[in-house]
Amino acid sequence: MQKRNDRHTPPKPDAATPQSERIAKALARAGIASRRDAEKLIEAGRISVNGKQLDTPAFKVTAKDKIEFDGRLINRKEPTRLWRYHKPSGLLTSHKDPQGRPTVFENLPKDMPRVISIGRLDMTSEGLLLLTNDGELARMLELPSTAWARRYRARAYGHITQDRLDTLKKGIEIDGIPTGPIEATIDRQQGDNAWINVTLREGKNREVRRALDTLGLRVNRLIRVSYGPFQLATLPSGEIEEVKNRILRDQVGHLMEIEKTRAGGTLTGTSTRGTPKDRTAKASAPSKPMPQGKGRNAKPKSRPQSKTPYKGQNATSTGRDVSAKDAKKIIAERSQKSADRQSRKIAKANADPTRKPSNRRPSKAFNGSRSKPAPHGNRTRGNGNSGRGRR
């Protein structure tokens, strides 16, 4: 008798059924805003789905739903991208400021897509600010559970010892909320200012300034030099540089799925060999001349001929059009190099005590002009190198 299975087996999800997600997460992944800011947009009545305005973030959408932001249809998901930006002092990390102060996003290049910041920097702070078009990535890298180290260089007014800085390892309280450990080391004391390296793994509001303020130090300059594995390095102030997709996948791939892309767009699972028509066109294209020989000494069978060759071109072996003056100059330079090599050989042979000194004289460099033949009566017999000039 077959036993009856009393356990309830949940039905398997249908592959044809589109997967749903919360509207705030969909907006974050589309790069509109972070999840928290997306909920504020929904409460403000700026988000609509399939023509209906939303009034609550407790709503799920699928890939088939049409989401609009301020009446404009948004793309559900673009390939995740990340930029390093060297924020200068005097810019506010915000898209809009009611007081009209300059913001980071107003100073970005015009061809930049809509991006959001990963964390923030104070208006008077400077250094590395990460920007992304994926709100989910921004949320993931901001979480304290990710435990990415943020490193800063702080210039503070006052005198301090390393023993007092070590007390920050226990953390401090900001607005009644305890912080995590803060590592601080003295770099150098410069007059009344001290340069201090600070490392923390969470980013509360003005945490570095408040932490050093508890020790009687007043920070007058703060530079973020790294955020996790991403470094400020030598990026000039006010400049922005995109992180390569390969590096992004290596550093963030364990936290979330990063789509593989290339410079021309997104890579798909199709073959990169091209269509049969493309392969036929490549096969019919004229091929380059096959090289003769192997390795570095391989040379093409045919050398392109110039349209108006100079009669001295074969002597220079340049394969390009040259004037008579240039041809003589090239010949003279090559003759001089040949004479120098011969002189070095003779000097090396004479320096060897086991060999007899050589009486051979180095040949004179050819200056590009032909010498006149000696008179008929002055010609001498010999090796044929006297009297007659080069021909």
Secondary structure in CASP SS format (residue, H / E / C, confidence):
PFRMAT SS
TARGET T0000
AUTHOR 0000-0000-0000
METHOD secondary structure of the structure
MODEL  1
M C 1.00
Q C 1.00
K C 1.00
R C 1.00
N C 1.00
D C 1.00
R C 1.00
H C 1.00
T C 1.00
P C 1.00
P C 1.00
K C 1.00
P C 1.00
D C 1.00
A C 1.00
A C 1.00
T C 1.00
P C 1.00
Q C 1.00
S C 1.00
E E 1.00
R E 1.00
I H 1.00
A H 1.00
K H 1.00
A H 1.00
L H 1.00
A H 1.00
R H 1.00
A C 1.00
G C 1.00
I C 1.00
A C 1.00
S C 1.00
R H 1.00
R H 1.00
D H 1.00
A H 1.00
E H 1.00
K H 1.00
L H 1.00
I H 1.00
E H 1.00
A C 1.00
G C 1.00
R C 1.00
I E 1.00
S E 1.00
V E 1.00
N C 1.00
G C 1.00
K E 1.00
Q E 1.00
L C 1.00
D C 1.00
T C 1.00
P C 1.00
A C 1.00
F C 1.00
K E 1.00
V E 1.00
T C 1.00
A C 1.00
K C 1.00
D C 1.00
K C 1.00
I E 1.00
E E 1.00
F E 1.00
D C 1.00
G C 1.00
R E 1.00
L E 1.00
I C 1.00
N C 1.00
R C 1.00
K C 1.00
E C 1.00
P C 1.00
T C 1.00
R C 1.00
L E 1.00
W E 1.00
R E 1.00
Y E 1.00
H E 1.00
K E 1.00
P C 1.00
S C 1.00
G C 1.00
L C 1.00
L E 1.00
T C 1.00
S C 1.00
H C 1.00
K C 1.00
D C 1.00
P C 1.00
Q C 1.00
G C 1.00
R C 1.00
P C 1.00
T E 1.00
V C 1.00
F H 1.00
E H 1.00
N H 1.00
L C 1.00
P C 1.00
K C 1.00
D C 1.00
M C 1.00
P C 1.00
R C 1.00
V C 1.00
I E 1.00
S E 1.00
I E 1.00
G C 1.00
R C 1.00
L C 1.00
D C 1.00
M C 1.00
T C 1.00
S C 1.00
E E 1.00
G E 1.00
L E 1.00
L E 1.00
L E 1.00
L E 1.00
T E 1.00
N C 1.00
D C 1.00
G H 1.00
E H 1.00
L H 1.00
A H 1.00
R H 1.00
M H 1.00
L H 1.00
E H 1.00
L C 1.00
P H 1.00
S H 1.00
T H 1.00
A C 1.00
W C 1.00
A C 1.00
R E 1.00
R E 1.00
Y E 1.00
R E 1.00
A E 1.00
R E 1.00
A E 1.00
Y E 1.00
G C 1.00
H C 1.00
I C 1.00
T C 1.00
Q H 1.00
D H 1.00
R H 1.00
L H 1.00
D H 1.00
T H 1.00
L H 1.00
K H 1.00
K H 1.00
G C 1.00
I C 1.00
E E 1.00
I E 1.00
D C 1.00
G C 1.00
I E 1.00
P E 1.00
T C 1.00
G C 1.00
P C 1.00
I C 1.00
E E 1.00
A E 1.00
T E 1.00
I E 1.00
D E 1.00
R E 1.00
Q E 1.00
Q E 1.00
G C 1.00
D C 1.00
N E 1.00
A E 1.00
W E 1.00
I E 1.00
N E 1.00
V E 1.00
T E 1.00
L E 1.00
R C 1.00
E C 1.00
G C 1.00
K C 1.00
N C 1.00
R C 1.00
E H 1.00
V H 1.00
R H 1.00
R H 1.00
A H 1.00
L H 1.00
D H 1.00
T C 1.00
L C 1.00
G C 1.00
L C 1.00
R E 1.00
V E 1.00
N E 1.00
R E 1.00
L E 1.00
I E 1.00
R E 1.00
V E 1.00
S E 1.00
Y E 1.00
G C 1.00
P C 1.00
F E 1.00
Q E 1.00
L C 1.00
A C 1.00
T C 1.00
L C 1.00
P C 1.00
S C 1.00
G C 1.00
E C 1.00
I E 1.00
E E 1.00
E E 1.00
V C 1.00
K C 1.00
N H 1.00
R H 1.00
I H 1.00
L H 1.00
R H 1.00
D H 1.00
Q H 1.00
V H 1.00
G C 1.00
H C 1.00
L C 1.00
M C 1.00
E C 1.00
I C 1.00
E C 1.00
K C 1.00
T E 1.00
R E 1.00
A C 1.00
G C 1.00
G E 1.00
T E 1.00
L C 1.00
T C 1.00
G C 1.00
T C 1.00
S C 1.00
T C 1.00
R C 1.00
G C 1.00
T C 1.00
P H 1.00
K H 1.00
D H 1.00
R H 1.00
T H 1.00
A H 1.00
K H 1.00
A H 1.00
S H 1.00
A C 1.00
P C 1.00
S C 1.00
K C 1.00
P C 1.00
M C 1.00
P E 1.00
Q E 1.00
G C 1.00
K C 1.00
G H 1.00
R H 1.00
N H 1.00
A C 1.00
K E 1.00
P E 1.00
K C 1.00
S C 1.00
R C 1.00
P C 1.00
Q C 1.00
S C 1.00
K C 1.00
T C 1.00
P C 1.00
Y C 1.00
K C 1.00
G C 1.00
Q H 1.00
N H 1.00
A H 1.00
T H 1.00
S C 1.00
T C 1.00
G C 1.00
R C 1.00
D C 1.00
V C 1.00
S C 1.00
A H 1.00
K H 1.00
D H 1.00
A H 1.00
K H 1.00
K H 1.00
I H 1.00
I H 1.00
A H 1.00
E H 1.00
R H 1.00
S H 1.00
Q H 1.00
K H 1.00
S H 1.00
A H 1.00
D H 1.00
R H 1.00
Q H 1.00
S H 1.00
R H 1.00
K H 1.00
I H 1.00
A H 1.00
K H 1.00
A H 1.00
N H 1.00
A H 1.00
D C 1.00
P C 1.00
T C 1.00
R C 1.00
K C 1.00
P C 1.00
S C 1.00
N C 1.00
R C 1.00
R C 1.00
P C 1.00
S C 1.00
K C 1.00
A C 1.00
F C 1.00
N C 1.00
G C 1.00
S C 1.00
R C 1.00
S C 1.00
K C 1.00
P C 1.00
A C 1.00
P C 1.00
H H 1.00
G H 1.00
N H 1.00
R C 1.00
T C 1.00
R C 1.00
G C 1.00
N C 1.00
G C 1.00
N C 1.00
S C 1.00
G C 1.00
R C 1.00
G C 1.00
R C 1.00
R C 1.00
END
